[in-house]
Amino acid sequence: MSNEQTKPKELLVQYDIDGETIKLTPNMVQEYIVGTNNGKITLPEFKFFSELCKVRKLNPFLKEAYCIKYGNNPAQIVVGKDAILKRAIKHPQYDGMESGIMVQVIDTGEIIERKGTFYIKAQENVVGGWARVYRKDWKYPIYCSVGFDEVAQRKSDGTLNTQWRTKGATMVEKVAKVRALRETFVEELGGMYEAEEMGVQLPNEPNEPAPSEEIIQQGDVIEADAVEVVDAEVVSMEDI
């Protein structure tokens, strides 16, 4: 019997997005999504990640979904903000969104809800973000607000990490947007959590080239209803 015949098959998950076939195997996810210099994902973590991508039609090679693994910590599965926004905009009942930040005036303590992310740093502190999403078939929009301290990512010494220290207004508004969109389109966006709202720091870019047909080993194609989904606990990441 040849080596080709005795070589064990690798688990393969395959699905289509807009006419393009996406193929995921544990080795491909490890090399191109997680990164070979990071922790090694387990089979249940691969199943959870690939099932989320398949059911929600996410292309991880376009940064629509991330599988983050450091050491022996459980894998962290998060979705790109643009992927969430794109699905909401494509929904036939989507009717627009408003968003902004909440600032507290330093001298008076007054809290102001403001559209956009502009504020005067010497006179105001950013204390939160808000978003309002409209549906054509709903009388009232979904409104969501979040406190800055609730979602800001901090290092082990308690100080804000670089993104939240330098772009705090943008970051907290982003979290509010994602939460409001998910509540408005729960059937389409359920289970899709963005990195900032989960307190997860995205890793350095893993190997960039997209996988070609040559590196894909032929194996069993797992249909969506045949995959046993195992929960992968999400843990907070410190700025490193």
Contacts in CASP RR format, 6 or more apart in sequence:
PFRMAT RR
TARGET T0000
AUTHOR 0000-0000-0000
METHOD contacts of the structure
MODEL  1
MSNEQTKPKELLVQYDIDGETIKLTPNMVQEYIVGTNNGKITLPEFKFFS
ELCKVRKLNPFLKEAYCIKYGNNPAQIVVGKDAILKRAIKHPQYDGMESG
IMVQVIDTGEIIERKGTFYIKAQENVVGGWARVYRKDWKYPIYCSVGFDE
VAQRKSDGTLNTQWRTKGATMVEKVAKVRALRETFVEELGGMYEAEEMGV
QLPNEPNEPAPSEEIIQQGDVIEADAVEVVDAEVVSMEDI
9 217 0 8 1.000
9 218 0 8 1.000
9 219 0 8 1.000
9 220 0 8 1.000
10 25 0 8 1.000
10 26 0 8 1.000
10 27 0 8 1.000
10 217 0 8 1.000
10 219 0 8 1.000
11 25 0 8 1.000
11 26 0 8 1.000
11 43 0 8 1.000
11 46 0 8 1.000
11 219 0 8 1.000
11 220 0 8 1.000
11 222 0 8 1.000
12 23 0 8 1.000
12 24 0 8 1.000
12 25 0 8 1.000
12 216 0 8 1.000
12 217 0 8 1.000
12 218 0 8 1.000
12 219 0 8 1.000
12 220 0 8 1.000
12 221 0 8 1.000
12 222 0 8 1.000
13 23 0 8 1.000
13 24 0 8 1.000
13 25 0 8 1.000
13 50 0 8 1.000
13 51 0 8 1.000
13 53 0 8 1.000
13 54 0 8 1.000
13 221 0 8 1.000
13 222 0 8 1.000
13 227 0 8 1.000
14 21 0 8 1.000
14 22 0 8 1.000
14 23 0 8 1.000
14 24 0 8 1.000
14 221 0 8 1.000
14 222 0 8 1.000
15 21 0 8 1.000
15 22 0 8 1.000
15 53 0 8 1.000
15 54 0 8 1.000
15 57 0 8 1.000
15 224 0 8 1.000
16 22 0 8 1.000
17 57 0 8 1.000
17 58 0 8 1.000
17 59 0 8 1.000
20 59 0 8 1.000
22 53 0 8 1.000
22 59 0 8 1.000
22 60 0 8 1.000
22 61 0 8 1.000
23 211 0 8 1.000
23 216 0 8 1.000
24 46 0 8 1.000
24 49 0 8 1.000
24 50 0 8 1.000
24 53 0 8 1.000
24 60 0 8 1.000
25 216 0 8 1.000
25 217 0 8 1.000
26 41 0 8 1.000
26 43 0 8 1.000
26 46 0 8 1.000
27 217 0 8 1.000
28 211 0 8 1.000
28 215 0 8 1.000
28 216 0 8 1.000
29 41 0 8 1.000
29 46 0 8 1.000
29 49 0 8 1.000
29 50 0 8 1.000
29 60 0 8 1.000
29 67 0 8 1.000
30 36 0 8 1.000
30 40 0 8 1.000
30 41 0 8 1.000
31 206 0 8 1.000
31 207 0 8 1.000
31 211 0 8 1.000
32 60 0 8 1.000
32 61 0 8 1.000
32 206 0 8 1.000
32 207 0 8 1.000
32 209 0 8 1.000
32 210 0 8 1.000
32 211 0 8 1.000
33 49 0 8 1.000
33 60 0 8 1.000
33 61 0 8 1.000
33 65 0 8 1.000
33 66 0 8 1.000
33 67 0 8 1.000
33 206 0 8 1.000
34 41 0 8 1.000
34 67 0 8 1.000
34 68 0 8 1.000
34 69 0 8 1.000
34 75 0 8 1.000
34 203 0 8 1.000
34 206 0 8 1.000
35 203 0 8 1.000
35 206 0 8 1.000
35 207 0 8 1.000
36 206 0 8 1.000
36 207 0 8 1.000
37 206 0 8 1.000
38 68 0 8 1.000
38 69 0 8 1.000
38 70 0 8 1.000
38 71 0 8 1.000
38 203 0 8 1.000
38 206 0 8 1.000
39 69 0 8 1.000
39 70 0 8 1.000
39 71 0 8 1.000
39 72 0 8 1.000
40 69 0 8 1.000
40 71 0 8 1.000
41 49 0 8 1.000
41 67 0 8 1.000
41 69 0 8 1.000
41 75 0 8 1.000
42 75 0 8 1.000
44 228 0 8 1.000
44 230 0 8 1.000
44 232 0 8 1.000
45 67 0 8 1.000
45 69 0 8 1.000
45 74 0 8 1.000
45 75 0 8 1.000
45 77 0 8 1.000
45 230 0 8 1.000
45 232 0 8 1.000
46 67 0 8 1.000
47 227 0 8 1.000
47 228 0 8 1.000
47 229 0 8 1.000
47 230 0 8 1.000
48 75 0 8 1.000
48 77 0 8 1.000
48 229 0 8 1.000
48 230 0 8 1.000
48 231 0 8 1.000
48 232 0 8 1.000
49 60 0 8 1.000
49 65 0 8 1.000
49 67 0 8 1.000
49 75 0 8 1.000
49 77 0 8 1.000
49 232 0 8 1.000
50 222 0 8 1.000
50 227 0 8 1.000
51 224 0 8 1.000
51 227 0 8 1.000
51 229 0 8 1.000
52 58 0 8 1.000
52 65 0 8 1.000
52 77 0 8 1.000
52 79 0 8 1.000
52 191 0 8 1.000
52 192 0 8 1.000
53 59 0 8 1.000
53 60 0 8 1.000
53 64 0 8 1.000
53 65 0 8 1.000
54 224 0 8 1.000
54 227 0 8 1.000
55 224 0 8 1.000
56 65 0 8 1.000
56 79 0 8 1.000
56 87 0 8 1.000
56 189 0 8 1.000
56 191 0 8 1.000
56 192 0 8 1.000
58 64 0 8 1.000
58 65 0 8 1.000
58 79 0 8 1.000
58 83 0 8 1.000
59 65 0 8 1.000
60 66 0 8 1.000
60 67 0 8 1.000
61 210 0 8 1.000
61 211 0 8 1.000
63 80 0 8 1.000
63 82 0 8 1.000
64 79 0 8 1.000
64 80 0 8 1.000
64 82 0 8 1.000
64 83 0 8 1.000
65 77 0 8 1.000
65 78 0 8 1.000
65 79 0 8 1.000
65 80 0 8 1.000
65 83 0 8 1.000
66 76 0 8 1.000
66 77 0 8 1.000
66 78 0 8 1.000
66 79 0 8 1.000
66 80 0 8 1.000
66 195 0 8 1.000
66 202 0 8 1.000
66 203 0 8 1.000
67 75 0 8 1.000
67 76 0 8 1.000
67 77 0 8 1.000
68 75 0 8 1.000
68 76 0 8 1.000
68 77 0 8 1.000
68 78 0 8 1.000
68 200 0 8 1.000
68 202 0 8 1.000
68 203 0 8 1.000
68 237 0 8 1.000
69 75 0 8 1.000
69 76 0 8 1.000
70 203 0 8 1.000
70 237 0 8 1.000
73 235 0 8 1.000
74 232 0 8 1.000
74 233 0 8 1.000
74 234 0 8 1.000
74 235 0 8 1.000
75 232 0 8 1.000
76 198 0 8 1.000
76 200 0 8 1.000
76 232 0 8 1.000
76 234 0 8 1.000
76 235 0 8 1.000
76 237 0 8 1.000
77 193 0 8 1.000
77 232 0 8 1.000
77 234 0 8 1.000
78 193 0 8 1.000
78 194 0 8 1.000
78 195 0 8 1.000
78 198 0 8 1.000
78 200 0 8 1.000
78 202 0 8 1.000
79 192 0 8 1.000
79 193 0 8 1.000
79 194 0 8 1.000
80 194 0 8 1.000
80 195 0 8 1.000
81 174 0 8 1.000
81 177 0 8 1.000
81 178 0 8 1.000
81 194 0 8 1.000
81 196 0 8 1.000
83 192 0 8 1.000
84 178 0 8 1.000
84 181 0 8 1.000
84 182 0 8 1.000
84 189 0 8 1.000
84 192 0 8 1.000
84 194 0 8 1.000
85 177 0 8 1.000
85 181 0 8 1.000
87 185 0 8 1.000
87 188 0 8 1.000
87 189 0 8 1.000
88 94 0 8 1.000
88 97 0 8 1.000
88 133 0 8 1.000
88 181 0 8 1.000
88 184 0 8 1.000
88 185 0 8 1.000
88 188 0 8 1.000
88 189 0 8 1.000
91 185 0 8 1.000
91 188 0 8 1.000
92 136 0 8 1.000
93 135 0 8 1.000
93 136 0 8 1.000
93 137 0 8 1.000
93 138 0 8 1.000
94 133 0 8 1.000
94 134 0 8 1.000
94 135 0 8 1.000
94 136 0 8 1.000
94 185 0 8 1.000
95 134 0 8 1.000
95 135 0 8 1.000
95 136 0 8 1.000
96 133 0 8 1.000
96 134 0 8 1.000
97 131 0 8 1.000
97 132 0 8 1.000
97 133 0 8 1.000
97 134 0 8 1.000
97 177 0 8 1.000
97 180 0 8 1.000
97 181 0 8 1.000
98 115 0 8 1.000
98 131 0 8 1.000
98 132 0 8 1.000
99 115 0 8 1.000
99 116 0 8 1.000
99 129 0 8 1.000
99 130 0 8 1.000
99 131 0 8 1.000
99 132 0 8 1.000
99 173 0 8 1.000
99 176 0 8 1.000
99 177 0 8 1.000
99 180 0 8 1.000
100 113 0 8 1.000
100 114 0 8 1.000
100 115 0 8 1.000
100 116 0 8 1.000
100 117 0 8 1.000
100 129 0 8 1.000
100 130 0 8 1.000
100 131 0 8 1.000
100 173 0 8 1.000
100 176 0 8 1.000
101 114 0 8 1.000
101 116 0 8 1.000
101 117 0 8 1.000
101 119 0 8 1.000
101 126 0 8 1.000
101 128 0 8 1.000
101 129 0 8 1.000
101 130 0 8 1.000
101 169 0 8 1.000
101 172 0 8 1.000
101 173 0 8 1.000
102 111 0 8 1.000
102 112 0 8 1.000
102 113 0 8 1.000
102 114 0 8 1.000
102 126 0 8 1.000
102 127 0 8 1.000
102 128 0 8 1.000
102 129 0 8 1.000
102 130 0 8 1.000
102 145 0 8 1.000
102 147 0 8 1.000
103 111 0 8 1.000
103 112 0 8 1.000
103 114 0 8 1.000
103 119 0 8 1.000
103 124 0 8 1.000
103 125 0 8 1.000
103 126 0 8 1.000
103 127 0 8 1.000
104 110 0 8 1.000
104 111 0 8 1.000
104 112 0 8 1.000
104 124 0 8 1.000
104 125 0 8 1.000
104 127 0 8 1.000
105 111 0 8 1.000
105 112 0 8 1.000
105 123 0 8 1.000
105 124 0 8 1.000
106 123 0 8 1.000
106 124 0 8 1.000
106 125 0 8 1.000
107 123 0 8 1.000
111 127 0 8 1.000
112 124 0 8 1.000
113 130 0 8 1.000
116 173 0 8 1.000
117 169 0 8 1.000
117 170 0 8 1.000
117 173 0 8 1.000
118 169 0 8 1.000
119 126 0 8 1.000
119 169 0 8 1.000
126 148 0 8 1.000
126 168 0 8 1.000
126 169 0 8 1.000
126 172 0 8 1.000
127 147 0 8 1.000
127 148 0 8 1.000
127 149 0 8 1.000
128 145 0 8 1.000
128 146 0 8 1.000
128 147 0 8 1.000
128 148 0 8 1.000
128 172 0 8 1.000
128 176 0 8 1.000
129 145 0 8 1.000
129 146 0 8 1.000
129 147 0 8 1.000
129 148 0 8 1.000
129 172 0 8 1.000
129 173 0 8 1.000
129 175 0 8 1.000
129 176 0 8 1.000
130 143 0 8 1.000
130 144 0 8 1.000
130 145 0 8 1.000
130 146 0 8 1.000
130 173 0 8 1.000
130 176 0 8 1.000
131 143 0 8 1.000
131 144 0 8 1.000
131 145 0 8 1.000
131 173 0 8 1.000
131 176 0 8 1.000
131 177 0 8 1.000
131 179 0 8 1.000
131 180 0 8 1.000
131 181 0 8 1.000
132 141 0 8 1.000
132 142 0 8 1.000
132 143 0 8 1.000
132 144 0 8 1.000
132 180 0 8 1.000
133 141 0 8 1.000
133 142 0 8 1.000
133 144 0 8 1.000
133 180 0 8 1.000
133 181 0 8 1.000
133 183 0 8 1.000
133 184 0 8 1.000
134 141 0 8 1.000
135 141 0 8 1.000
135 142 0 8 1.000
135 184 0 8 1.000
141 184 0 8 1.000
142 180 0 8 1.000
142 183 0 8 1.000
142 184 0 8 1.000
143 180 0 8 1.000
144 176 0 8 1.000
144 179 0 8 1.000
144 180 0 8 1.000
144 183 0 8 1.000
145 176 0 8 1.000
146 172 0 8 1.000
146 175 0 8 1.000
146 176 0 8 1.000
146 179 0 8 1.000
146 197 0 8 1.000
147 172 0 8 1.000
148 168 0 8 1.000
148 172 0 8 1.000
151 171 0 8 1.000
151 172 0 8 1.000
151 175 0 8 1.000
151 196 0 8 1.000
151 197 0 8 1.000
151 199 0 8 1.000
152 160 0 8 1.000
152 164 0 8 1.000
152 168 0 8 1.000
152 171 0 8 1.000
152 172 0 8 1.000
153 160 0 8 1.000
153 161 0 8 1.000
153 163 0 8 1.000
153 164 0 8 1.000
153 196 0 8 1.000
153 199 0 8 1.000
153 201 0 8 1.000
153 237 0 8 1.000
153 239 0 8 1.000
154 160 0 8 1.000
154 161 0 8 1.000
154 164 0 8 1.000
154 238 0 8 1.000
154 239 0 8 1.000
155 161 0 8 1.000
155 238 0 8 1.000
155 239 0 8 1.000
156 238 0 8 1.000
159 165 0 8 1.000
160 168 0 8 1.000
161 201 0 8 1.000
161 238 0 8 1.000
161 239 0 8 1.000
162 239 0 8 1.000
163 171 0 8 1.000
164 171 0 8 1.000
171 196 0 8 1.000
174 194 0 8 1.000
174 196 0 8 1.000
175 194 0 8 1.000
175 196 0 8 1.000
175 197 0 8 1.000
178 193 0 8 1.000
178 194 0 8 1.000
178 196 0 8 1.000
178 197 0 8 1.000
179 197 0 8 1.000
181 189 0 8 1.000
182 189 0 8 1.000
182 190 0 8 1.000
182 191 0 8 1.000
182 192 0 8 1.000
193 234 0 8 1.000
195 201 0 8 1.000
195 202 0 8 1.000
198 234 0 8 1.000
199 236 0 8 1.000
199 237 0 8 1.000
200 234 0 8 1.000
200 236 0 8 1.000
200 237 0 8 1.000
201 237 0 8 1.000
201 238 0 8 1.000
201 239 0 8 1.000
201 240 0 8 1.000
END
